[in-house]
């Protein structure tokens, strides 16, 4: 009998494969980074072939190092970077263009045009999303309009669209030789093409972007007892394994954090930062810049919805300190450098490299460092970077309180940035509530594994998953109310300084 579940976590900067036991404990892991292709300012791309190659490599290496075989896995789930858009040929398997990453801003003008002519309100009503460059619909339109042969192939159904979950599921189940073309509601809800109430592609929305329905994947539950298919015997698993879980990465983290009750939420700190709160089986429309999105759908049960605050740049701001400024040689050095000073000495860093996301949604904003003096050092900038992560989270928490009345008494956290203990202490200080990290702080992969395991009865219910959640560390606020209020007031002034730097027409 299979004793484990596997999970592929295909993220913005790396691809990870993990294996978990029935207690949700990590048994195996391997991950590899992939190239960030930036051909022009504001453009961010990934090589689809590299994403598939890295996925195969992390699966094969992870299993081999742990001494595991396909037969040891009850099922496999996938979590993925959402909104990142691929279009490929179903007959040849060749992409028409690089994957356009969710951070990419080339479709700002498409989003602005939708807003100007009133279609933006229809998109909000049907999808729970504002027109914005990060979502997939505009990226598909750009490929169809700019890449030779893409539109003609889309009209005949030979060109397929998918986010990275669809691309990998298609490849894992055979590719040109019968690969399945599917996605789940959490990913579909990030395209500006799916009706949030019906969980189906909407013809009016498709017409806004000129997208043929033939190129879209079938929408299946996030955890599907029917399974999506099995892996190829000659593929990276070396045998047939049921593929039964599919979740956008942030929704996967909700599942991994066992936030199954209304009002429970989590914050994931990765390339970006994403705070989601479970709002139950009826979507809540935001009046304060948040997204209404599908949280998960298990089998034939009603979908569960979430309110989400999406922040574009958090962990990648630390990467920017390393790769562009060169003031650190590794992300781990950020904490030690920031600890050299007790505060930022008035320095604020607003990392709006791709505009401001929730709750502001301003494409015209760009990054700004303000409050510099002759005494400012790299340590002050490093600490300001950590504070920026935490202040952006507070912006979202304030918007959620206004939208649905939820006042968080504690915040569950996960993701790579949570290894930075100073950052988590600052988060507790800025929010004024405890911050709790579980032992399994790679909750995204765990959530994908949970979805697959629930579908195949590896776990019998979400109650079992709740029992797996165990606290690893807790940070309590140390700032007083006066310092908290003063710091947040300065942050809001810094955000105003970042607004309106570029023209989007």
C-alpha positions, -999 to 999 in steps of 0.1 A, spaced: 0 0 0 13 35 -9 25 53 22 31 88 8 17 116 -14 38 138 -38 35 175 -47 49 196 -74 52 233 -64 59 252 -96 67 287 -84 79 320 -99 116 315 -92 119 278 -87 102 244 -90 100 221 -60 90 185 -56 81 172 -21 68 140 -6 47 138 26 36 110 49 2 107 65 11 131 93 20 158 68 57 154 75 83 160 48 99 128 35 117 141 5 124 174 -13 144 187 -42 142 221 -59 158 240 -88 157 276 -98 148 287 -134 158 318 -154 139 351 -151 139 365 -186 134 403 -188 137 414 -224 123 449 -217 115 470 -187 83 456 -171 84 423 -191 90 391 -172 91 357 -190 99 321 -183 110 294 -208 83 267 -209 108 241 -219 129 249 -189 99 248 -166 91 212 -178 128 202 -177 131 215 -141 99 197 -131 112 164 -144 146 169 -128 132 177 -93 108 147 -94 135 122 -105 161 135 -81 137 138 -51 125 103 -55 159 88 -61 175 105 -30 147 92 -8 148 57 -23 112 60 -34 93 46 -65 61 55 -82 43 27 -63 51 44 -30 29 74 -39 -9 73 -35 -13 104 -56 4 136 -67 -9 172 -66 3 203 -83 5 239 -70 16 266 -94 23 302 -99 -10 317 -109 -19 339 -139 14 331 -157 3 324 -192 14 298 -218 1 291 -253 13 260 -271 5 237 -300 -14 206 -291 0 187 -321 37 196 -318 39 205 -281 59 236 -290 51 269 -272 42 299 -294 60 322 -270 77 322 -236 54 320 -206 43 355 -197 47 358 -159 21 372 -136 45 401 -127 47 412 -164 32 447 -171 31 447 -209 -7 444 -209 -13 476 -188 -28 493 -218 -53 464 -224 -64 467 -188 -66 505 -189 -88 503 -221 -112 479 -204 -115 503 -175 -121 533 -196 -149 519 -217 -169 504 -188 -161 468 -194 -141 468 -162 -173 469 -141 -186 438 -159 -153 420 -152 -155 429 -115 -191 417 -113 -185 383 -130 -150 375 -119 -144 393 -86 -112 408 -102 -103 443 -114 -89 447 -149 -52 444 -143 -21 433 -162 -13 405 -138 -43 383 -148 -42 359 -177 -68 373 -201 -48 402 -214 -17 381 -217 -35 356 -239 -48 385 -261 -12 398 -264 1 365 -277 -28 361 -301 -23 396 -315 15 396 -316 28 361 -324 25 347 -360 2 318 -363 -11 318 -328 -46 332 -335 -52 309 -365 -42 279 -345 -64 291 -316 -94 293 -339 -91 257 -349 -83 244 -313 -47 236 -321 -33 263 -298 -39 256 -262 -38 281 -233 -29 272 -198 -13 284 -166 16 264 -155 -5 237 -139 -22 230 -172 12 229 -190 26 204 -165 -5 182 -163 -6 180 -201 31 170 -202 29 145 -173 -1 127 -188 14 123 -223 18 156 -240 11 153 -277 2 117 -271 -31 122 -252 -21 147 -226 -51 161 -206 -59 198 -209 -74 208 -176 -72 234 -148 -90 239 -116 -113 267 -104 -86 285 -83 -65 290 -114 -94 297 -137 -106 323 -113 -74 343 -120 -79 347 -158 -107 374 -159 -125 348 -181 -144 326 -156 -177 334 -140 -172 332 -102 -207 319 -96 -209 292 -123 -172 282 -123 -173 281 -161 -158 302 -189 -180 331 -198 -187 340 -235 -190 377 -229 -157 378 -210 -140 358 -238 -153 384 -264 -136 412 -244 -102 397 -252 -110 380 -285 -102 345 -271 -116 314 -287 -132 290 -262 -115 261 -280 -81 270 -266 -92 269 -229 -88 239 -206 -116 220 -189 -122 232 -154 -121 203 -129 -123 203 -90 -92 212 -71 -93 178 -55 -110 153 -78 -118 117 -69 -122 109 -106 -85 119 -109 -72 139 -139 -52 110 -153 -20 91 -145 16 99 -151 33 84 -180 52 51 -172 83 64 -189 80 99 -174 98 114 -144 80 93 -119 90 60 -136 55 46 -134 18 54 -132 7 77 -104 -28 93 -101 -28 130 -106 -57 142 -84 -49 177 -69 -45 210 -86 -45 244 -68 -30 278 -75 -1 283 -51 -18 306 -27 -50 286 -24 -28 255 -19 -12 273 11 -47 279 26 -53 241 23 -18 234 37 -25 257 67 -58 239 73 -78 271 71 -112 253 64 -134 275 87 -149 308 77 -126 336 90 -95 315 91 -66 329 70 -30 327 62 -2 348 47 23 333 23 57 351 18 73 341 -14 83 361 -45 51 381 -37 29 380 -6 -6 367 -5 -31 370 24 -62 349 20 -92 346 43 -118 318 40 -152 335 35 -173 303 30 -195 291 1 -207 326 -10 -183 351 -26 -178 385 -9 -173 414 -33 -146 438 -21 -151 475 -19 -115 481 -7 -92 468 -34 -92 430 -25 -99 401 -48 -128 378 -46 -115 344 -56 -121 306 -54 -104 292 -24 -108 255 -33 -133 230 -45 -132 194 -32 -150 169 -53 -187 175 -58 -189 198 -28 -198 235 -32 -168 257 -39 -153 277 -10 -144 313 -17 -118 337 -3 -109 373 -1 -74 379 -11 -48 406 -9 -21 402 -35 12 419 -31 36 417 -61 70 422 -45 81 409 -12 107 381 -13 117 393 -47 126 427 -31 153 408 -11 164 391 -43 167 426 -58 190 436 -30 212 406 -39 210 406 -77 207 442 -87 222 462 -59 247 436 -47 246 446 -11 241 410 0 253 378 -16 225 356 -3 189 362 10 199 348 43 223 377 49 195 402 49 185 394 85 220 398 99 225 431 79 191 444 91 199 435 127 229 460 127 204 488 133 175 491 156 152 509 131 153 523 96 161 558 107 132 571 87 139 552 55 110 536 37 112 513 6 81 509 -15 90 480 -39 64 488 -66 84 474 -94 53 463 -113 30 489 -99 10 486 -67 -12 455 -62 -38 451 -34 -54 472 -21 -42 501 -43 -42 485 -78 -22 513 -94 -3 503 -125 13 537 -127 33 534 -95 69 524 -94 95 516 -67 107 543 -44 131 547 -16 123 578 6 136 593 38 172 589 30 198 611 49 235 613 50 235 587 78 216 561 58 234 528 53 228 495 36 217 481 70 189 507 70 179 498 35 179 460 44 156 467 74 134 490 53 130 461 29 118 438 56 94 465 69 81 470 34 70 433 33 52 438 66 36 472 59 22 459 26 6 430 46 -9 456 71 -25 474 41 -43 442 32 -53 434 67 -69 468 71 -88 464 38 -101 430 49 -114 444 81 -133 470 62 -147 445 36 -159 417 59 -154 428 94 -128 402 102 -103 414 128 -75 389 129 -64 378 164 -35 359 150 -18 354 116 -7 320 103 23 324 80 43 302 56 68 305 28 105 310 25 106 345 40 93 331 73 127 317 79 138 353 85 129 356 122 135 394 123 110 399 95 84 378 113 90 398 145 86 430 126 53 416 111 40 410 146 51 445 157 34 462 127 2 443 130 0 442 168 -10 405 168 9 372 173 24 356 142 24 318 141 45 296 118 38 258 116 64 231 114 55 226 78 61 261 66 62 250 30 24 250 31 20 254 -6 34 220 -16 17 204 14 -17 218 3 -12 203 -31 -4 170 -15 -34 173 8 -57 179 -22 -44 148 -40 -46 127 -9 -81 137 -1 -92 128 -36 -77 93 -33 -88 86 3 -52 88 16 -68 112 41 -104 106 50 -114 142 58 -102 177 64 -104 170 102 -74 147 98 -55 176 81 -64 199 110 -48 175 134 -16 176 114 -11 214 119 15 220 147 30 254 157 67 257 153 73 293 164 53 323 176 63 359 175 45 384 199 43 421 192 69 443 210 61 477 197 38 500 215 8 516 199 25 549 194 54 535 175 31 513 155 9 542 144 38 565 137 55 539 115 24 531 95 17 568 89 52 571 74 46 541 52 14 556 38 33 588 29 60 567 12 33 549 -9 19 583 -20 54 591 -32 55 560 -54 23 567 -72 19 581 -107 54 576 -121 45 562 -155 17 570 -179 -6 541 -189 -30 550 -218 
